[in-house]
Amino acid sequence: MPSWYALVRPDSLSVWEDPEVRKRLSHYYAVMVKERPAKYRVVKKVEVDFSPEESTGSLWRLHDSLSREFEDLYSQVVAGEVNFESLKPPRQSFLDLKVELLRRIVSSCHLCEWRCGVNRLSGATGACRLDARVRVASAFLHMGEEAPLVPSGTIFFTGCSFRCVFCQNWDISTKPENGVEVSPQDLADIAVQLYLRGARNINYVGGNPDQQAHVIVESLRYMDVNVPLLWNTNMYMSTELLKILLDLIDIWLPDFKYGNDECAKRLSGVGRYFEVVSRNHKIACSRGDMIIRHLVLPNHVDCCTKPVLEWIAENCPRALVNVMEQYRPEHLVARHPQRWPDIARRPRWEELQKAYEYADRLGLVWRPVS
């Protein structure tokens, strides 16, 4: 890592002296320091033979079988039993199958649990306000992410499946046109340039990246740099999208916002929140490294923070947790504070302390940004 990054964020180096961080982010660290290949590079070496005329059900069965084959192959590469460099690129790869399945998902869109069913390929838009085109609002080396991730090669996409009344990125999440349209090749070029400038990871974020997955995954056809892929998501994705991503993502950076469905519906406009997000967290943290973000909202420590932390301690004990204190009234809350009086202020110090103490009591390894 270039020395000036260490001057800006010295904790981006010192954090790796913590044995718990090294243990819990062991895969991410190994890819970051080039001790093993990023998952997507191995996915591209798994051979498959399929036809676009095959049924979707047939392709999913093939996908699930290849996912197990990929896991076996990756374990052999990590153990040194298979030399990654000796693996030849096949005519058709597991990645090609994922691209085809994503095309079908977007044609009757169920990338997230809104499951709108619209044909985004034909120009229709769903709850995310997006058709099949993907726009990038900005891309840069982010120095403000969690210490193990800095500098993070962040790519901010427009559009989002949530309608958070306090969104701090509302200018891109609610206005999909506030960005530059990119092709898969364009997106790969952006990612590679971030890597060459010193990014420790490629951080797909927004807005929310789930709705852009069809182009993100296809962009991997045009990349071969050994950099960890990071999925920075609200975790409201469908089970189908999650299955696609599990073999590709090296580290997950999901939000876990609410401890109940009522708060999620009132503040972010989504249903079945806790069921969907807890399901996805549990599956993803069983298959990869993870830093879970939880933003402490004023007046929501008991109804949201405590249940979320309890759930993480019981179901994702290996994950690092970032208990975040930077909430401020933004977007609709800032304009109409009387409509959401409970979150129309910053959290008080006593509320933050209550959250931190509860995380300690549960034995969570939290706030890796210190």
N, C-alpha and C positions, 0 to 999 in steps of 0.2 A: 504494500500500500504506500503511495507517495507520502513523503514525510509531512507535508503541510496538512493533510487530513488528520494526522495524529495531533498536530498543534491545535486544530479546531475542536476535535473531539478525542482527547487522550483516552477517554474511557472505552473507545472503540478498540483499543489494544489491551488495556488493563482488564477488560471484562473477561478475556479469555484465560486469565489467571484463576478465575473462580472455577473450582472443579465441578460444581453443579451445572454451571452453564456449559462447560465442555462436554459433560456427560449427556445432558438433555438435548443439546444441539450437535451431537457427535457426527451425524450424517452431513448436516449442512456445513460444518466446519471442514470435514474431510473433502467435500467438493470444492469449497472456497479456497483451500490451500493446495488443490490439485492432486490430492491423494487418491481420489476416485472420480469417475466420470459423473457428470450430471445425469439424472435419470432419463431425460428426453433423448440424450445421445444414444443410450442403450435401446430405448424403445424403437429408434430408427433402424436398429440392426436386427430386430426380430422379424423374420420372414413370414409372410402371409400370402395366401392366394384366395382372392374373393372377386366377385363380379358385382358391379353396380346394379345389376338386375336382381340380385338376391333379395329376399325379404328382409325387413328390418329385424324381425325376430331371429332369423338365421345369423345375421351379422352380429347381433348382441351375444348369441351363444358362442360364436367364434371369438368375440372380444373377451368374454369372461375366461375362456380357455387360454387365450394368449396372455391375459393378465397374469395368470398363474405361471405360464412359461417365462414371462418377463421377470417375475420375482425370483424364480430359480436361477435364471441367467445372471441377473444382477448380483445375487448372493455369491455366485461363482466368480464373477469379476472382482467383487470386493475381497473375497478370500484369496485371490490370486490364482485360482484354478483355471480361469479363462483370461487370456490376454485381450483386453478390449481393442487394442490397435489391430489385432489380427482378424477381427470380425469384419466381414465384407458387407457393404450396403446391398440389400436385396432389391429385386425389381419392384416388389410391393412390400411395404413395411407395415408394422403395427400402427405406426403414426398415420399412414394413409387410411387405414381402417377407421381410426378415430376421427379423421377429417370427414370421411363419408358419413359417419354416424351423426356428427355435429351438423352437417348440412341437412340431414333429415330432421333432426330436432328443431332447427331454426325454421324449416318449412311448415311446421305446425308447433309453434314455439312452446317448449317446456324446459328452457334452460334454468328457470327458477320455479319456485312453488306457487307463483301466480298461475302458471300453466295456462296462459292466455289462449294458446292454440292457433294464433294468427300466423299467416304465411309471411314472415318478414322478408323472405327472398323476393316476394312480389311487390314489396313496398309498404305492406301493412305494418302498423306499429302497435305495440302492446303496452302493458303497464309501465314499462321502462321508457316509453316515448321514442323508441328506436326502431328503425327498420333494420335491414341486414348490413347497412353501411356502418363502418366503425370510424369514429373520430377521436383523435388524440388532442387533448387540450394543452398538455405540456409534457416535457420529458427532460429530466435533469438529475444530477447527482445530489440526492437528498441527504443533508447532514443532520436532520432533526429526528430521524427514526431511532429505534432502539439501538443501544450501543453495539450489539453483535452484528447489526445490519449495515452500519455506516462504513463507507458511503454507499447508499442504496441507489441503484439505477431505476428511479421511479418513472413509470409511464402512466400518466393520468388520462383516463378515458372519460368521455361524457356519458350522461345517462345513468340511471340507477333504478333498481327495483323497489327501493324504499322511498318514502315521502316524509322524511324526518323534518319536523317543524323547526328544529334547531340546527339544521345542516350547516356546517362551516364551509362546505364546498358547493353551496347551492347554485352558484353561477354556472357550474358545469353539470351538476347532477340533475338539475331541473331544466337545463337548456342544452339539449344534445347538439344543437348547431354551433355551440361555442367551442369549436375545435376544427382540426384539419383532417379531412378524410384520408385514410391510409389503406393501402393494400397489404396483403400478407408479406410481400417482399419489402414494402416500405417499413413495416413494423419490425421485421427482422433487422433491417439496416439501422433503425433507431436503437434497438437493443444491443447490437454489436458495437456501435459507436459508444454507447454508455459503458460497455465492458472495457473497451480499449482506453477509455478515459479514467478507468480505475474502479468501476462499480464492483462491489463484492457480490451483488445479486442483481437480477432483473425483477423489479417489483411492479407487478401488474395491479393497478389500483384505480380509483376514480373519485367521484362517482362510484361505480362498482364494476369489476372486470367480468363478472359472470355472464353478462349479456353480450360480451365481446368475444366469448370463448371460441366461436367458430373461426374467427380471423386470427386470434392469438395462437391457437393450436396449429393452424395451417402455416403461420409464420415460422414455425419451428422447422419446416422443410428447408428453409433458407438460412438456417443458423447451424454452426457446429462449434461454437466457442464453449469452453468448459466453465460455465458460470451457473450457480444455483438459480433455479426459478422459484420465485416467491409469489404466492397468491394472497392478496390483501383484500379481503372480502367481508361482506355482511353475513355470509354463511347461510343465505336463504336459497341456495341453489337446489335444483332437483337432484334426486338420487342418480338419474342418468348422467347429468353433468359431473357429479362427484366421481362416478366410476371412470369417466374419461380422464379426469385430472389426477386421480390417485397415483397413476404410473408415471406422471410427468413432473409433479411439483416436489421440490426438494425441501421447502420450508413453508409452512402455513402461517399467515398473520391475520387471523379472523377476529372480528368483533363479536363479543357476547354482550349485548346491550341491556336486555331486560330479563327480569326474573319471573315474568308472568305475561300472559297474552293481553290482558287489559291495557297495561301501559304501552305495549308494543302497538296495539291498534290505535290508541289515542295519540301517540307521539310519532309513530312512523307509518301508520296506515296499513299495516299488514296483519293478516290473520294466521292462526296456528303457529305463532312465532316460536314459542318455547319448544314445542314438539319438533319442528323442522330444524331449528338451529342446534338444539342439543343432539339430535340424531346425527347431523353432519359433523359436529365437533367430535363426537365419540368415534365415528368411523375414521375420520381424517387423522386424529391423534393416535389411533392404533396403527397407522401406516406411515407416519412420518414425524419429523420435527415440527414443533409448533410453539409460537408465542401468542397467547390469547390476550386481546385488549378488552378491558372493561372500563368505560368512561363513567365516573361517579357523577350522578345527577343530583342536584339539590332536592331534598325531600324524598329521595328514592333509595336511601341506603337500606332500609328495612325491606321494602317491597322488591327491590331489584338487585342491589349489590350483594346483600347477604345470600339470597338464593342462588345467584350466579356463582359466587365463590364456593358455596357448599357443593354445588353440582360439579364444578371443576375438580375440587379436592377428591370427590368420590369417583368420578368417571374419567378424568384426564390428568391423573396425578403427575405424569411425566412432563406435562407442558409447563413452560415458563408463563408467568402471568404479569401483565403490565396494568396495574391499577392506576388509571389515568386521572389527573386532577385538573386538566386544562379546559373543562367545560366553561363556556360563556354563552349568554343568550345571543343567538344569531338568527338570520333568516326571518321566518314568520314570528317567532317568539320576540325578536327584537322590535318588530313592527307592531305587534299586537300582544303586549305582555299580559293584558287583562284576560286573554283567552286561555293562557297557560300560566297562571300565577305561580304554580308549584315550581316551575323551572325558569322563572323570569329573573333569576339572579345567579351569581356564581356559587358553587358549594362553599360552605363555611369550613373553617379549619377543623372544627370539632367533627363535622361530617367526614372529612377526609381521614382524620385520625381514627375514627370509628371503623372506616373501611380498612385502613392499614392494619389496625390491631386485629380485626377479624381474619384477615388474610394470614397474619402471623399465627393466630390461634389454630387455624386449619392446617398449618404446616406448608403453605404454598410458598414456592420460590417465586417472588414477585418483584416487580419494578426492576427489570434488568437494564434499565436506562440510567441507573444512578450515577 
